[in-house]
């Protein structure tokens, strides 16, 4: 992570549901492997490897993991709750 952004890799199992939520971070993602069905605001997007997305701060979003997947996501500003350390 840097002074303004944090990059993370998510490994997601097929069948998992990431419930609708929102946060004050801009979130940009890239699907490396698998398939996700993303809900961003009122729209749904079926993603495949090579697809990317950007979610503005405070927009409600969630995902359904269709196949075992790997996604890379960047958050700005840095999500302190994702930083390594004790009690995290």
C-alpha positions in Angstrom: 0.0 0.0 0.0 1.0 3.6 -0.5 0.1 7.0 1.0 -3.1 7.2 -1.0 -4.1 3.7 -2.2 -4.2 0.1 -1.1 -4.1 -2.9 -3.5 -5.3 -6.3 -2.4 -6.0 -9.7 -3.9 -9.2 -11.5 -3.1 -9.6 -15.3 -3.6 -13.3 -16.1 -3.6 -15.0 -19.5 -3.5 -17.9 -20.3 -5.9 -21.3 -19.8 -4.3 -20.2 -17.1 -1.9 -22.3 -14.0 -1.7 -20.8 -10.6 -0.8 -23.8 -8.8 0.6 -24.8 -5.3 -0.5 -22.8 -2.7 1.3 -21.3 0.7 0.9 -18.2 2.5 2.2 -16.4 5.9 1.7 -13.7 4.4 -0.6 -13.3 4.5 -4.3 -12.9 0.8 -5.4 -11.4 -0.2 -8.7 -11.2 -3.9 -9.5 -9.8 -6.4 -12.1 -10.9 -10.0 -12.5 -7.9 -12.3 -12.9 -9.8 -15.6 -12.9 -13.3 -16.9 -12.5 -16.7 -15.2 -12.9 -18.5 -12.7 -10.7 -21.9 -11.2 -10.9 -21.5 -7.6 -9.5 -24.2 -5.4 -8.4 -23.2 -1.7 -8.5 -25.9 0.7 -7.7 -29.0 -0.5 -9.6 -27.0 -2.3 -12.3 -25.8 -5.9 -12.5 -22.7 -6.9 -14.4 -21.5 -10.5 -15.3 -17.8 -10.3 -15.3 -15.1 -12.6 -16.9 -11.3 -12.6 -16.6 -9.9 -9.4 -18.0 -12.9 -7.3 -17.0 -12.5 -4.3 -14.7 -14.8 -2.0 -12.7 -14.8 1.1 -10.7 -17.2 1.8 -7.8 -17.5 5.4 -6.6 -17.5 6.2 -2.9 -20.7 5.5 -1.0 -22.3 3.5 -3.9 -24.2 0.4 -2.7 -22.5 -2.7 -4.2 -22.2 -6.5 -3.7 -21.3 -9.6 -5.6 -22.2 -13.3 -6.2 -19.2 -15.6 -6.9 -20.2 -17.8 -9.8 -16.9 -19.7 -10.2 -13.8 -19.8 -7.9 -12.3 -16.4 -8.6 -9.3 -14.2 -8.1 -9.8 -10.4 -8.2 -7.4 -7.6 -7.6 -8.9 -4.4 -6.1 -7.5 -1.0 -5.3 -9.0 1.3 -2.7 -8.5 5.0 -2.3 -8.0 6.3 0.2 -6.2 3.5 2.1 -8.5 1.2 4.0 -6.9 1.0 7.4 -9.0 -2.0 8.3 -7.1 -4.0 5.6 -3.6 -3.1 6.8 -1.5 -5.8 8.4 -1.0 -5.7 12.1 -2.4 -6.9 15.4 -6.1 -7.1 16.0 -6.9 -6.8 12.3 
